[in-house]
Amino acid sequence: MANEIKDKFSSSTAFTITLASLATSVVGVGRQSDIVDNSVTRYQDVLVYAKIKQGTSPTGSRSVYVYAIRSDANATPHRSDAAGASDAGITILNAELIGVMRNKASPTTGDDLYGEFMLSRPGPGFGIAIVHDTAVNLDSTGSNHWVRWIGLNPEVQ
């Protein structure tokens, strides 16, 4: 019987990112997560799962954008859009868009948006950034939002 190559999954791990009261932006101002060190585990792909709770009276047909942040392994690392190493504000100009969560035409306060995205070939370090244009700040309770990831590596079975 021939061997098969199947994905080996890591455990689900939360990104460290502060999304409580994140301000709306139409010019790419948002928040980045901590950078995850991928130099030992070398995940080939990363599944990203997100839940974002909208704030008070959001505008309809607007979006939450999820961007990939990649980091090389240099002593002075290159990171997408000059991202830092940890949870902080960022302005997205060129980072790769990996997903969009769109709200409905007539959203209500506190609606949850869910998304699942693929970050392919994340490199030696990776993270994500969140930007939204819902016209109001996101919900102010940090635990009402979460972004998690699962690493994938091919394995011969």
JOJO-V347309 format. One record per pair of residues at least 12 apart in sequence whose C-alpha atoms are under 8 Angstrom apart, sorted by sequence separation. I is the first residue (numbers start at 1). J is the second residue. D is the distance in Angstrom with one decimal. If there is no record, write none. Layout:
BEGIN
I;J;D
I;J;D
END
This chain:
BEGIN
19;31;7.2
68;80;7.9
69;81;7.8
81;93;6.3
101;113;6.2
18;31;7.2
81;94;6.2
101;114;6.7
17;31;7.2
69;83;7.4
80;94;7.2
81;95;6.1
101;115;6.0
17;32;6.4
18;33;7.7
80;95;5.5
100;115;7.5
17;33;4.4
99;115;7.6
16;33;5.4
17;34;6.7
99;116;7.7
15;33;6.1
16;34;5.5
99;117;5.8
15;34;6.7
98;117;6.3
98;118;6.7
98;119;6.6
69;95;6.4
68;95;6.1
69;96;7.5
67;95;6.1
68;96;5.4
67;96;5.5
68;97;6.4
110;139;6.9
67;97;4.4
68;98;6.3
66;97;6.0
67;98;5.4
65;97;7.2
66;98;5.8
67;99;7.0
65;98;8.0
66;99;5.1
21;55;7.7
35;69;7.9
39;73;7.7
65;99;6.0
66;100;6.2
65;100;4.7
35;71;7.7
64;100;5.7
65;101;6.5
63;100;6.4
64;101;5.1
92;129;8.0
63;101;5.5
64;102;6.4
63;102;4.3
90;129;7.7
62;102;5.8
63;103;6.1
61;102;6.5
62;103;5.7
61;103;5.5
62;104;7.7
60;103;6.3
61;104;5.4
60;104;5.7
61;105;4.7
60;105;4.3
61;106;7.6
60;106;5.1
59;106;7.5
60;107;5.5
59;107;6.9
35;84;7.9
58;107;6.4
34;84;8.0
35;85;5.3
57;107;7.5
58;108;6.9
32;83;7.4
34;85;5.8
35;86;6.0
57;108;6.0
58;109;6.6
68;119;6.7
72;123;6.6
73;124;5.8
34;86;3.8
56;108;7.6
57;109;5.0
70;122;6.1
71;123;6.7
72;124;5.5
73;125;7.3
33;86;6.1
34;87;4.7
56;109;4.6
70;123;6.4
71;124;6.2
72;125;6.2
32;86;7.5
33;87;4.4
55;109;5.7
56;110;6.7
70;124;7.8
71;125;4.6
32;87;5.5
33;88;6.9
54;109;6.4
55;110;5.6
70;125;5.8
71;126;5.8
31;87;7.2
32;88;5.5
54;110;4.9
55;111;7.9
70;126;4.5
31;88;5.7
32;89;6.1
53;110;5.6
54;111;5.5
69;126;5.5
70;127;6.5
31;89;4.4
32;90;6.1
53;111;5.8
54;112;6.2
68;126;7.3
69;127;4.8
30;89;5.8
31;90;5.4
53;112;4.4
54;113;7.6
68;127;6.2
69;128;5.1
29;89;7.4
30;90;5.4
31;91;7.9
52;112;5.6
53;113;6.3
68;128;4.7
69;129;6.8
29;90;5.9
30;91;6.1
51;112;6.6
52;113;5.2
67;128;5.4
68;129;6.5
29;91;4.3
30;92;7.4
51;113;5.6
52;114;6.6
66;128;6.7
67;129;5.0
28;91;5.2
29;92;6.3
50;113;7.9
51;114;4.6
66;129;5.8
67;130;6.5
27;91;7.8
28;92;4.8
50;114;5.6
51;115;6.7
66;130;4.9
28;93;6.7
49;114;7.6
50;115;5.2
65;130;5.7
66;131;6.8
49;115;5.8
50;116;6.5
64;130;7.0
65;131;5.2
49;116;4.6
64;131;5.9
65;132;5.9
48;116;5.7
49;117;6.5
64;132;4.2
18;87;6.8
47;116;7.1
48;117;5.0
63;132;5.8
64;133;6.7
16;86;8.0
17;87;5.2
18;88;7.8
47;117;5.8
48;118;6.1
62;132;7.9
63;133;5.9
64;134;7.6
16;87;6.3
17;88;7.6
47;118;4.8
48;119;7.2
62;133;6.0
63;134;6.3
46;118;5.9
47;119;6.3
62;134;5.2
45;118;7.0
46;119;5.0
45;119;5.8
46;120;6.4
60;134;7.3
45;120;4.5
46;121;8.0
59;134;5.4
44;120;6.6
45;121;5.5
46;122;7.2
58;134;5.4
59;135;5.8
44;121;5.1
45;122;6.5
58;135;6.0
59;136;7.7
43;121;7.6
44;122;6.8
58;136;5.7
43;122;7.3
44;123;8.0
57;136;7.2
54;134;7.9
56;136;6.8
42;123;7.4
55;136;6.2
56;137;7.6
42;124;6.9
55;137;5.6
56;138;7.8
54;137;7.6
55;138;4.3
56;139;7.3
38;122;8.0
39;123;7.8
54;138;4.8
55;139;4.2
38;123;6.8
39;124;4.6
53;138;6.4
54;139;5.4
55;140;7.4
38;124;4.7
39;125;6.8
52;138;7.8
53;139;5.7
37;124;6.3
38;125;5.0
37;125;4.7
38;126;7.1
36;125;5.4
37;126;6.9
35;125;6.1
36;126;5.2
35;126;5.3
36;127;6.0
53;144;6.1
35;127;4.8
52;144;7.1
53;145;6.0
34;127;6.2
51;144;7.9
52;145;4.8
33;127;5.6
51;145;5.4
52;146;6.7
32;127;7.3
33;128;5.6
50;145;7.7
51;146;5.3
32;128;5.8
33;129;6.2
50;146;5.7
51;147;6.4
32;129;4.1
50;147;4.3
31;129;5.4
32;130;6.4
49;147;5.6
50;148;6.4
30;129;6.9
31;130;5.4
48;147;7.0
49;148;5.2
30;130;5.5
31;131;6.7
48;148;5.8
49;149;6.1
30;131;4.4
48;149;4.5
29;131;6.2
30;132;7.3
47;149;5.4
48;150;6.8
28;131;6.1
46;149;6.4
47;150;5.1
46;150;5.6
47;151;6.4
46;151;4.5
47;152;7.6
25;131;6.9
26;132;7.5
45;151;6.1
46;152;5.9
24;131;7.3
25;132;6.0
26;133;5.7
44;151;7.5
45;152;5.2
24;132;5.4
25;133;5.1
43;151;5.4
44;152;6.0
45;153;7.0
23;132;7.8
24;133;4.9
43;152;5.5
44;153;5.5
24;134;6.0
25;135;7.5
43;153;5.3
44;154;7.7
24;135;5.4
42;153;7.7
15;127;7.5
24;136;5.6
23;136;6.6
24;137;5.6
23;137;4.4
24;138;7.7
22;137;5.3
23;138;6.7
21;137;5.0
22;138;5.3
21;138;4.7
22;139;7.9
20;138;6.2
21;139;5.5
19;138;7.2
20;139;5.8
21;140;4.5
20;140;4.5
21;141;7.6
20;141;5.4
20;142;4.6
19;142;6.3
18;142;6.9
20;145;7.5
19;145;6.7
17;147;7.9
15;146;7.9
14;146;7.3
15;147;5.8
14;147;5.9
15;148;5.6
14;148;4.2
15;149;7.1
13;148;5.4
14;149;6.4
12;148;6.4
13;149;5.4
12;149;5.6
13;150;6.5
12;150;4.9
11;150;6.0
10;150;5.5
11;151;7.6
9;150;6.5
10;151;5.1
9;151;5.8
10;152;6.5
9;152;4.9
8;152;5.6
9;153;6.7
7;152;5.8
8;153;5.2
7;153;5.4
8;154;6.0
7;154;4.5
8;155;6.1
6;154;5.5
7;155;6.0
5;154;6.0
6;155;5.4
5;155;5.3
6;156;6.5
5;156;4.4
6;157;6.9
4;156;5.6
5;157;6.0
3;156;6.3
4;157;5.2
3;157;5.5
END
